[in-house]
Amino acid sequence: MQKSQVLFIIGLIFAILISVFALTNAKPVGINLLFYDFTASQALIIFVSAALGAVIAATLGTVRYIRRVNEVRRLKKEIDALKKEVAFLESLTEETPISQKTGYPQFNEGDYVEGK
């Protein structure tokens, strides 16, 4: 199973537990929210609270994902610039490339698969 499938199953189980808990506590309760006073079903309050928590968590996760994507783009540009610089510097000399001198294989961007 993939990580995303496991997380989906855990989230589904958590949602079922919240639903069962909310439905067993369906009495009307008084709510004081800053300047507002109202009565609502406790089940509704639990559902709304869980939904708001999910929206906040998803928003924060999306922000983190966007930052990582931008960082990857920036680093790829930096790698390309450094590769061009290395190629230029190697063209200035008649010597063999550094990767052949050291015996280490040259890094190829396609060799690395993200997530493994």
C-alpha positions in Angstrom: 0.0 0.0 0.0 1.2 3.5 -0.8 1.5 6.2 1.9 -1.4 8.2 0.5 -3.7 5.2 0.6 -2.8 4.5 4.2 -3.4 8.2 5.1 -6.8 8.1 3.3 -7.9 5.0 5.2 -6.8 6.5 8.6 -8.7 9.7 7.7 -11.8 7.7 6.8 -11.7 5.8 10.0 -11.3 9.1 11.9 -14.3 10.6 10.1 -16.4 7.6 11.0 -15.4 7.9 14.6 -16.3 11.6 14.7 -19.6 10.8 13.0 -20.5 8.1 15.6 -19.4 10.3 18.5 -21.4 13.3 17.1 -24.6 11.3 16.5 -24.5 9.8 20.0 -24.3 13.4 21.4 -27.1 15.1 19.5 -28.6 17.1 22.4 -29.1 20.8 21.9 -26.5 23.0 23.6 -26.1 26.7 24.2 -23.2 28.3 22.4 -21.6 31.6 23.3 -19.4 32.8 20.4 -18.0 36.3 21.2 -21.1 38.5 21.1 -23.5 35.8 19.8 -25.6 33.4 21.9 -27.4 30.6 20.1 -28.6 27.0 20.6 -27.5 24.3 18.2 -27.3 20.5 18.1 -24.1 19.2 19.7 -23.7 16.9 16.7 -23.7 19.9 14.3 -21.2 21.7 16.4 -18.9 18.6 16.4 -19.2 18.3 12.6 -18.6 22.0 12.0 -15.5 21.9 14.3 -14.1 18.8 12.6 -14.7 20.3 9.1 -13.0 23.6 10.0 -10.1 21.7 11.4 -9.8 19.7 8.2 -10.0 22.9 6.1 -7.2 24.6 8.2 -5.0 21.5 8.0 -5.5 21.2 4.2 -4.7 24.9 3.8 -1.5 24.7 5.8 -0.5 21.5 3.8 -1.1 23.3 0.5 1.0 26.2 1.6 3.9 23.9 2.6 3.5 22.0 -0.7 3.7 25.2 -2.8 6.8 26.3 -0.9 8.5 22.9 -1.6 7.7 23.1 -5.3 9.1 26.6 -5.5 12.3 25.5 -3.7 12.7 22.5 -6.1 12.3 24.9 -9.1 14.9 27.3 -7.6 17.3 24.4 -7.0 16.9 23.0 -10.5 17.7 26.4 -11.9 20.8 26.7 -9.7 21.9 23.2 -10.8 21.5 24.1 -14.5 23.5 27.3 -13.9 26.3 25.3 -12.1 26.3 22.7 -14.9 26.8 25.4 -17.5 29.6 27.0 -15.4 31.3 23.6 -15.1 31.0 23.0 -18.9 32.4 26.4 -19.6 35.3 26.0 -17.2 36.1 22.5 -18.6 36.1 24.0 -22.1 38.8 26.5 -21.1 41.2 23.7 -20.4 42.5 20.9 -22.5 42.5 18.5 -19.5 40.1 15.7 -18.9 36.9 16.5 -17.0 37.0 16.3 -13.3 34.5 13.5 -13.2 36.9 11.3 -15.2 39.9 12.3 -13.0 38.2 11.3 -9.7 36.7 8.1 -11.0 33.3 9.1 -9.6 30.4 8.9 -12.0 28.9 12.2 -13.1 25.6 13.0 -11.5 22.7 12.9 -14.0 19.5 14.6 -12.9 17.4 11.8 -14.5 19.1 9.1 -12.3 17.4 10.4 -9.2 13.8 9.5 -8.6 12.0 11.7 -6.1 10.2 9.9 -3.2 12.4 6.8 -2.9 
